[in-house]
């Protein structure tokens, strides 16, 4: 005679979930909850999204030598999710990447031999970056069909790894870009420096808003003024100095509140996610900048993704 527990074990895992033995009920409830959680996280590729992010989920090597999930797709995507958006990320990823910090966000992975990996070092004169590995360039064909009607599309390259031509596939969407990945070059050691952006003249008139950092152009405002003349909205983040917004033939400077900086990693991408969401909702780039500065400033007071805004911070943010 087969004992009940052994009979239960002989079933496939799927049948075990369907036909739990009473003795195993606690384990069944645990497994069922785990399966439902995983389904909610990755199964939503079958459904439309509000905020489609074509970009990079990177592996960041911190100053302590540990690896943490980073990149525009991670930080901007998590910010949009915190603001109530249904987020879908399309990213080229190598094997073994832990996506658990992206719970609640759907990720469509384009297989790549490696994931983009950066090492960030912070010095008194600013951030020094090294590109240690680079994922394959993202292909439009990797975008799930159900996501093609997303009302907001964000292109977020980190190492020239997103083809600007994908803009043409979303004629009805609000398009936001974080241009840093098209403004980078690296030497044989992997050290990153800024490079000219030859596609700017063609790209900027096609998008609704572009966000970049003053560090991305090595402090050269001449380039920014030229690009602003081509853009509908161009936002330049300036760390503790806030941000400068070019829009509607105007240029306005928005200060940032004084805070104690714990970890500035990802602050610019968090700003971009908040700015794109609020600007699309309100149509007002000035109030969107105030809102994004408030949330990005709060983020640097906590490490990594712990800097995502709380409900109280979102409710209190101006704009």
C-alpha positions in Angstrom: 0.0 0.0 0.0 1.3 3.4 -0.9 1.3 5.8 2.1 -0.6 9.1 1.4 2.5 11.3 1.8 4.4 9.2 -0.7 1.5 9.2 -3.2 1.4 13.0 -3.0 5.2 13.2 -3.6 4.9 11.1 -6.8 2.7 13.7 -8.4 4.2 16.4 -10.6 4.7 19.8 -8.9 1.8 21.2 -10.9 -0.5 18.3 -9.8 0.7 18.7 -6.2 -0.6 22.3 -6.3 -3.9 21.1 -7.7 -4.3 18.1 -5.4 -2.7 18.9 -2.1 -2.7 16.2 0.6 -4.3 17.5 3.9 -1.0 16.9 5.7 0.7 19.2 3.2 -1.8 22.0 3.4 0.6 24.6 4.9 3.2 23.8 2.3 0.5 24.0 -0.4 -0.6 27.4 0.7 3.0 28.6 0.8 3.8 27.2 -2.7 0.5 28.6 -4.1 1.3 32.0 -2.7 4.8 31.8 -4.2 3.5 30.8 -7.6 0.9 33.6 -7.6 3.5 36.1 -6.6 5.8 35.0 -9.4 2.9 35.1 -11.9 2.0 38.6 -10.9 5.6 39.7 -11.4 6.4 38.1 -14.8 3.1 37.0 -16.2 1.9 40.6 -16.9 3.9 40.5 -20.2 0.6 39.3 -21.6 -1.1 42.6 -20.7 -0.7 46.2 -21.7 1.5 48.6 -19.7 1.2 52.4 -19.0 5.0 53.1 -19.0 7.2 51.2 -21.4 10.9 51.4 -20.8 13.4 50.3 -23.4 16.7 50.4 -21.7 19.3 48.9 -19.5 19.2 46.9 -16.3 22.8 47.0 -15.2 24.8 45.2 -12.6 26.5 48.0 -10.7 29.7 47.4 -8.8 29.6 49.5 -5.7 32.5 51.1 -3.8 32.3 48.2 -1.3 32.8 45.7 -4.2 29.3 44.4 -4.0 26.9 44.1 -7.0 23.6 45.8 -7.1 20.8 46.1 -9.6 21.1 49.5 -11.4 20.7 51.3 -14.6 18.1 53.6 -16.1 15.5 50.9 -16.5 15.8 49.9 -12.9 15.6 53.3 -11.3 13.2 55.0 -13.7 11.0 51.9 -13.9 10.8 51.6 -10.1 9.9 55.3 -9.8 7.1 55.0 -12.3 5.9 52.0 -10.5 5.9 53.9 -7.2 3.8 56.5 -8.8 1.2 54.0 -9.7 2.1 53.2 -13.3 1.9 49.8 -14.8 5.5 49.4 -15.9 7.0 47.1 -18.5 10.8 46.9 -19.1 12.5 45.5 -22.2 16.2 44.9 -21.5 19.1 42.8 -22.8 20.2 40.6 -19.9 22.8 38.0 -19.3 22.2 34.9 -17.3 21.8 34.9 -13.6 20.5 38.4 -13.0 18.4 38.7 -9.8 15.3 40.7 -10.7 13.6 40.3 -7.3 14.1 44.1 -6.5 11.8 44.7 -9.5 8.7 43.1 -7.9 5.5 44.3 -9.5 7.3 45.3 -12.7 7.0 43.1 -15.9 10.4 42.5 -17.5 10.8 41.2 -21.1 14.4 39.9 -21.3 16.3 39.8 -24.6 19.0 37.1 -24.0 22.6 38.4 -24.1 25.9 36.7 -23.3 26.5 39.3 -20.5 24.7 42.1 -18.7 25.9 45.6 -18.8 28.1 46.2 -15.8 29.4 49.5 -14.5 31.7 50.3 -11.6 31.0 53.7 -10.0 33.6 55.5 -8.0 32.7 58.8 -6.3 35.5 61.3 -5.7 35.6 64.9 -4.5 35.6 66.1 -8.1 32.7 63.9 -9.2 31.8 60.4 -10.3 34.2 58.2 -12.2 32.7 55.3 -14.2 34.1 52.2 -15.7 32.3 50.0 -18.2 33.2 46.4 -17.3 30.7 44.5 -19.5 28.3 45.5 -22.2 25.1 43.7 -23.1 23.9 43.3 -26.7 22.1 46.2 -28.3 18.4 46.1 -27.7 16.2 45.1 -30.7 12.7 46.4 -31.3 11.6 42.8 -32.0 12.1 42.0 -28.3 9.1 44.3 -27.3 6.0 42.2 -26.5 3.1 42.9 -28.9 0.8 43.8 -26.0 3.1 46.6 -25.0 3.2 48.4 -28.4 0.3 50.6 -27.5 1.9 52.0 -24.3 0.9 55.7 -23.9 4.4 56.6 -22.5 7.6 55.2 -23.9 11.0 55.9 -22.3 14.3 55.1 -24.1 17.0 54.7 -21.5 20.4 53.6 -23.0 23.5 53.3 -20.8 26.2 52.3 -23.4 24.8 53.1 -26.8 22.7 49.9 -26.3 19.3 51.2 -27.6 18.7 51.9 -31.2 17.2 55.4 -31.6 15.3 54.2 -34.6 12.7 52.5 -32.3 11.1 55.9 -31.8 9.4 55.6 -35.2 7.5 52.5 -33.9 5.6 54.6 -31.4 4.0 57.5 -33.3 1.1 58.0 -30.9 3.0 57.7 -27.6 4.6 60.3 -25.3 8.3 59.7 -25.9 10.8 60.5 -23.2 14.6 59.9 -23.5 17.4 59.9 -21.0 20.3 60.5 -23.4 23.3 59.6 -21.2 23.9 56.3 -23.0 24.3 58.1 -26.4 26.8 60.5 -24.8 29.4 58.0 -23.6 32.6 56.5 -24.9 35.2 54.3 -23.1 38.8 53.6 -23.4 40.6 50.2 -23.2 40.5 50.2 -19.4 36.7 50.8 -19.5 36.9 54.3 -18.2 33.9 56.3 -19.4 34.1 59.8 -20.8 31.6 61.9 -22.6 31.3 61.9 -26.4 29.4 64.0 -28.9 25.9 63.1 -29.9 25.6 63.2 -33.7 22.0 61.9 -33.6 20.8 64.8 -31.5 19.7 67.0 -34.4 17.5 64.3 -35.7 16.2 62.8 -32.5 15.4 65.8 -30.3 12.5 67.2 -32.4 10.9 63.7 -32.4 10.6 63.3 -28.7 8.4 65.0 -26.1 11.1 65.4 -23.5 14.8 64.7 -23.0 16.6 64.5 -19.7 20.4 64.4 -19.2 22.9 65.5 -16.6 25.4 68.3 -16.7 28.0 65.6 -16.0 27.0 63.8 -19.3 28.4 66.8 -21.2 31.3 67.4 -18.9 29.8 70.8 -17.9 29.7 72.2 -21.5 26.6 74.4 -21.6 27.3 75.4 -25.2 26.2 71.9 -26.3 23.1 72.1 -24.1 22.0 75.4 -25.5 22.4 74.1 -29.0 20.4 70.9 -28.2 17.8 72.9 -26.4 17.1 74.9 -29.6 16.1 71.6 -31.3 14.2 70.1 -28.4 10.6 70.5 -27.3 11.6 70.1 -23.7 15.2 69.6 -22.5 16.0 69.1 -18.8 19.5 69.3 -17.4 19.9 67.8 -13.9 22.6 69.4 -11.8 22.8 67.3 -8.6 22.6 69.5 -5.5 21.9 72.6 -7.7 18.6 71.2 -9.0 17.7 71.3 -12.6 17.5 73.6 -15.6 14.5 73.3 -17.9 14.3 74.5 -21.5 10.7 74.6 -22.8 8.4 76.9 -24.7 11.3 79.2 -25.7 12.1 79.7 -22.0 14.9 78.6 -19.7 14.1 78.2 -16.0 16.3 77.1 -13.1 14.8 75.1 -10.3 16.8 74.7 -7.0 17.0 71.5 -5.0 16.5 71.4 -1.3 19.5 70.9 0.9 19.8 67.3 2.1 22.3 65.0 3.6 23.6 62.8 0.7 24.0 59.1 1.5 24.0 57.6 -2.0 23.5 59.6 -5.2 23.4 56.6 -7.5 20.3 56.5 -9.7 19.0 59.9 -8.6 19.0 61.3 -12.2 17.1 58.3 -13.4 14.6 58.6 -10.6 14.2 62.2 -11.5 13.5 61.3 -15.1 10.9 58.7 -14.3 9.1 61.2 -12.1 9.4 64.0 -14.6 8.0 62.0 -17.5 5.1 60.7 -15.5 4.1 64.1 -14.1 4.7 66.0 -17.3 2.6 63.7 -19.4 -0.2 63.9 -16.8 -0.1 67.7 -16.4 1.3 69.0 -19.6 3.3 71.5 -17.4 7.1 71.0 -17.6 7.8 73.5 -14.8 5.6 71.8 -12.2 6.9 68.4 -13.3 10.4 69.6 -12.6 9.5 70.7 -9.1 7.8 67.4 -8.5 10.8 65.4 -9.8 13.4 67.4 -7.9 11.6 66.9 -4.6 11.5 63.1 -5.0 15.0 62.8 -6.4 16.4 64.9 -3.6 14.7 62.7 -1.0 16.1 59.6 -2.7 19.8 60.5 -2.1 19.2 60.4 1.6 18.9 56.6 1.5 21.0 53.9 -0.3 20.1 52.4 -3.6 16.5 51.5 -4.2 15.6 52.3 -0.6 15.6 55.8 -2.0 12.3 55.2 -3.8 9.7 57.7 -2.6 7.2 56.9 0.2 3.6 57.7 -0.1 4.1 60.6 2.2 6.9 62.0 0.1 4.8 61.7 -3.1 1.9 63.4 -1.5 4.0 66.2 -0.2 6.0 66.9 -3.4 5.2 70.2 -5.0 3.8 70.3 -8.5 
